[in-house]
């Protein structure tokens, strides 16, 4: 009902005027939850829409949801009080200081697009969008970038993301106590810390890696919750839409997830949570000189 209140005025008087706004929203939510064929969604007892009507409704509702929800509910900016609370939670759990979030990528399966098909074939062997996600300790999503094809390296997605530009600006303006954690597929920055490579057992580097992994686990759990709640994101479902529309679907699901967290809706059961089978990216090459990030 909260979401309906935000988009109702935009839905009235649009293409499918005979279908009430609440039914249009329910149709879209049903799609996000199951990603069935449009005919199967329309045949749901509560909806009762023809496949052609479902197609029109989804085409109408998707851009409205994206424009009305995403900018409002996905924000990297935090107050100093919020940062301090998140730092304390990460430190209590893992012993890593100054951490305010974690970054990772996940692949959302699609059917092979007509144009530039080869760009969407990822290292796992299926066609996808490589979606970057950044979240805080409470699994609230702080940033998303789902613009790039499945073959795109995580480091490229990061370097061209708005979150990278935002954190770099914050760091240069004096905020040097706010760190995100990521895996070795991302570049090392003073505000983005990766694990050490080939750390010897029992060494300080190995201890750092264990604490790093314990803190970064939250982003993997967040991705699992997302894909359990919105099963259209599961790789097995293979979204049958253009890459541009898939990007819109991902953005909307991310925003709806944050709304669920604020309204304290229960997360899916542990047995339903999906964890991606991770195939490590090629690590980003490092320079031989010591950078500020390496010193840190």
C-alpha positions in Angstrom: 0.0 0.0 0.0 2.9 2.3 0.6 4.3 1.7 -2.9 0.8 2.1 -4.4 0.5 5.5 -2.6 3.7 6.7 -4.3 2.7 5.6 -7.8 -1.1 5.7 -8.0 -1.3 9.2 -9.5 1.2 8.2 -12.2 -0.8 5.1 -13.1 -4.2 6.6 -13.4 -5.2 7.8 -16.9 -2.4 5.9 -18.6 -2.4 3.2 -21.3 -4.5 0.5 -19.6 -7.2 2.7 -18.1 -9.6 -0.2 -17.4 -7.2 -1.9 -15.0 -7.1 -0.3 -11.5 -3.7 0.8 -10.2 -3.6 -1.8 -7.4 -4.1 -4.6 -9.9 -1.3 -3.2 -12.1 1.1 -3.1 -9.1 0.1 -6.6 -8.0 0.8 -7.8 -11.5 4.3 -6.3 -11.4 5.1 -7.6 -7.9 3.9 -11.1 -8.9 6.4 -10.9 -11.8 9.3 -9.9 -9.5 8.5 -12.7 -7.1 8.2 -15.5 -9.7 9.3 -14.3 -13.1 6.8 -16.7 -14.8 5.7 -16.3 -18.3 3.3 -13.4 -18.7 0.4 -15.7 -19.5 0.9 -17.6 -16.3 1.0 -14.4 -14.3 -2.2 -13.2 -15.9 -3.9 -16.5 -15.2 -3.4 -16.1 -11.4 -6.8 -16.2 -9.7 -6.3 -12.8 -8.1 -5.3 -11.1 -11.3 -7.3 -12.6 -14.2 -5.5 -10.7 -17.0 -4.7 -11.8 -20.6 -1.1 -12.1 -21.6 -1.4 -9.0 -23.8 -2.7 -7.0 -20.8 0.1 -8.2 -18.6 2.6 -7.1 -21.3 1.0 -3.6 -21.4 0.9 -3.4 -17.6 4.5 -4.3 -17.1 5.7 -1.9 -19.8 3.7 0.8 -18.1 4.6 0.1 -14.5 8.3 -0.6 -14.7 9.5 2.9 -15.6 7.2 4.5 -13.0 8.5 2.2 -10.2 12.1 2.9 -11.2 11.7 6.7 -11.4 9.6 7.0 -8.2 11.4 4.5 -5.9 15.0 4.0 -6.8 16.4 7.5 -6.3 14.4 7.8 -3.0 15.4 4.4 -1.5 18.9 3.7 -2.8 21.3 6.2 -1.4 25.0 6.0 -0.6 25.0 9.1 1.5 24.8 8.6 5.3 24.7 10.9 8.2 27.7 10.8 10.6 25.4 9.1 13.2 24.5 6.4 10.7 28.1 5.8 9.8 29.1 5.5 13.5 26.4 3.0 14.2 27.4 0.9 11.2 31.1 1.1 12.0 30.3 -0.2 15.5 28.2 -3.1 14.2 30.9 -4.2 11.8 33.6 -3.9 14.4 31.7 -5.9 17.0 31.1 -8.7 14.5 34.5 -8.9 12.8 37.0 -6.7 14.5 37.4 -4.6 11.3 37.5 -0.8 12.1 35.9 2.0 10.1 33.8 -0.3 7.8 30.5 1.2 6.6 29.7 -1.2 3.8 30.6 -4.1 1.5 30.6 -4.4 -2.3 30.1 -7.5 -4.5 28.8 -8.4 -7.9 26.1 -10.9 -8.9 25.0 -12.2 -12.3 21.4 -12.0 -13.3 20.6 -14.4 -16.1 19.1 -13.3 -19.4 18.4 -14.9 -22.7 21.0 -14.1 -25.4 20.3 -10.6 -26.7 20.2 -9.9 -30.5 22.9 -7.3 -30.4 26.5 -7.8 -29.0 25.6 -11.3 -27.8 29.2 -12.2 -27.0 29.5 -9.4 -24.5 26.8 -10.9 -22.3 28.4 -14.4 -22.0 29.9 -14.4 -18.6 32.8 -16.5 -17.1 30.3 -19.0 -15.7 29.0 -19.9 -19.2 25.6 -18.2 -19.4 24.3 -14.8 -20.6 23.8 -12.3 -17.9 24.0 -8.7 -16.5 26.9 -8.2 -14.1 25.1 -6.2 -11.3 27.2 -4.5 -8.6 25.7 -4.2 -5.2 26.9 -2.3 -2.1 25.2 -2.8 1.3 25.6 -1.8 4.9 25.6 -4.1 8.0 21.8 -4.2 8.2 21.6 -5.4 4.5 20.3 -2.1 3.3 21.4 -1.5 -0.3 23.4 1.6 -0.6 24.3 1.5 -4.3 23.6 -0.6 -7.4 25.1 -0.5 -10.9 23.4 -3.0 -13.3 24.3 -1.4 -16.6 27.0 -3.7 -17.8 27.1 -7.0 -19.7 28.0 -10.3 -18.0 31.6 -10.4 -19.5 32.5 -7.1 -17.9 35.1 -7.3 -15.2 34.1 -6.3 -11.7 36.9 -3.7 -11.6 35.5 -1.9 -14.7 32.0 -1.8 -13.2 33.4 -0.3 -10.0 35.6 2.3 -11.7 32.6 3.6 -13.7 30.1 3.5 -10.8 28.6 6.5 -9.0 29.6 4.9 -5.7 33.3 5.0 -6.6 33.1 8.7 -7.6 31.1 9.5 -4.4 33.6 7.7 -2.0 36.6 9.2 -3.8 35.1 12.7 -3.3 34.3 12.0 0.3 37.8 10.8 0.9 39.4 13.8 -0.8 37.2 16.1 1.3 38.5 14.6 4.6 36.4 11.6 5.4 39.1 9.0 5.7 37.4 6.8 8.2 34.7 5.3 5.9 35.7 2.1 4.2 34.0 -0.5 2.0 35.2 -4.1 1.7 35.3 -6.1 -1.5 36.9 -9.2 -3.0 40.1 -9.4 -5.0 38.3 -8.8 -8.3 38.0 -5.1 -7.4 40.8 -2.5 -7.3 42.5 -1.6 -4.1 41.7 2.0 -2.9 42.1 3.8 0.4 38.3 3.6 0.8 37.9 0.1 -0.8 39.9 -2.6 0.8 40.6 -6.0 -0.8 42.0 -9.2 0.9 45.7 -10.0 0.8 46.7 -12.6 -1.9 48.4 -15.8 -0.9 48.6 -14.9 2.8 50.6 -17.4 4.8 48.7 -19.3 7.5 49.1 -17.7 10.9 50.5 -14.4 9.5 49.1 -11.0 10.2 47.9 -10.9 6.6 46.0 -14.2 7.1 44.3 -12.8 10.3 43.3 -9.7 8.3 41.8 -11.9 5.6 39.8 -13.8 8.1 38.4 -10.6 9.7 37.8 -9.2 6.2 35.8 -12.3 5.1 33.8 -12.3 8.3 32.8 -8.7 7.7 32.2 -9.0 4.0 29.9 -12.0 4.4 26.9 -9.6 4.8 26.9 -8.7 1.1 26.7 -12.4 0.1 23.8 -12.9 2.5 22.1 -9.8 1.1 22.4 -11.1 -2.5 20.9 -14.4 -1.3 18.0 -12.7 0.4 17.4 -10.6 -2.7 17.3 -13.7 -5.0 15.0 -15.6 -2.6 12.6 -12.7 -2.3 12.6 -11.7 -6.0 13.1 -14.9 -7.9 13.1 -13.2 -11.3 16.8 -12.5 -10.4 17.7 -16.1 -10.2 20.1 -17.3 -12.9 17.9 -20.3 -13.6 15.0 -18.1 -14.6 16.7 -16.3 -17.5 14.8 -13.0 -17.9 13.4 -12.8 -21.4 13.8 -9.0 -21.9 16.3 -6.7 -23.4 19.4 -5.8 -21.3 18.0 -2.3 -20.8 14.7 -3.5 -19.3 16.6 -6.1 -17.2 18.6 -3.2 -15.7 15.3 -1.5 -14.8 14.0 -4.7 -13.2 17.1 -5.1 -11.1 17.0 -1.5 -9.9 13.3 -1.8 -8.9 14.0 -5.1 -7.0 16.9 -3.4 -5.1 14.6 -0.5 -4.1 11.8 -2.8 -3.0 14.2 -4.8 -0.9 15.1 -1.6 1.0 11.4 -0.8 1.5 10.9 -4.3 2.9 13.8 -3.7 5.4 12.4 -0.4 6.6 8.9 -1.9 7.0 10.5 -4.8 8.9 9.2 -7.5 6.6 10.6 -10.9 7.4 13.4 -12.1 5.2 12.9 -15.4 3.3 13.7 -18.6 5.3 17.3 -19.7 5.4 16.4 -22.8 3.4 15.2 -20.6 0.6 18.2 -18.3 0.4 20.4 -18.8 -2.6 24.1 -18.2 -2.5 25.9 -17.7 -5.9 28.5 -20.3 -6.8 31.4 -17.9 -7.0 34.0 -18.2 -9.7 36.7 -15.8 -8.7 37.5 -12.9 -11.0 41.0 -12.5 -12.2 42.6 -10.3 -9.6 43.4 -6.7 -10.5 47.0 -6.1 -11.2 48.9 -4.1 -8.6 51.8 -1.7 -9.1 55.1 -2.5 -7.4 55.1 0.9 -5.6 53.4 1.2 -2.2 50.1 3.2 -2.6 48.2 4.9 0.2 45.6 2.0 0.0 48.4 -0.6 0.4 49.8 1.3 3.4 46.4 1.4 5.0 
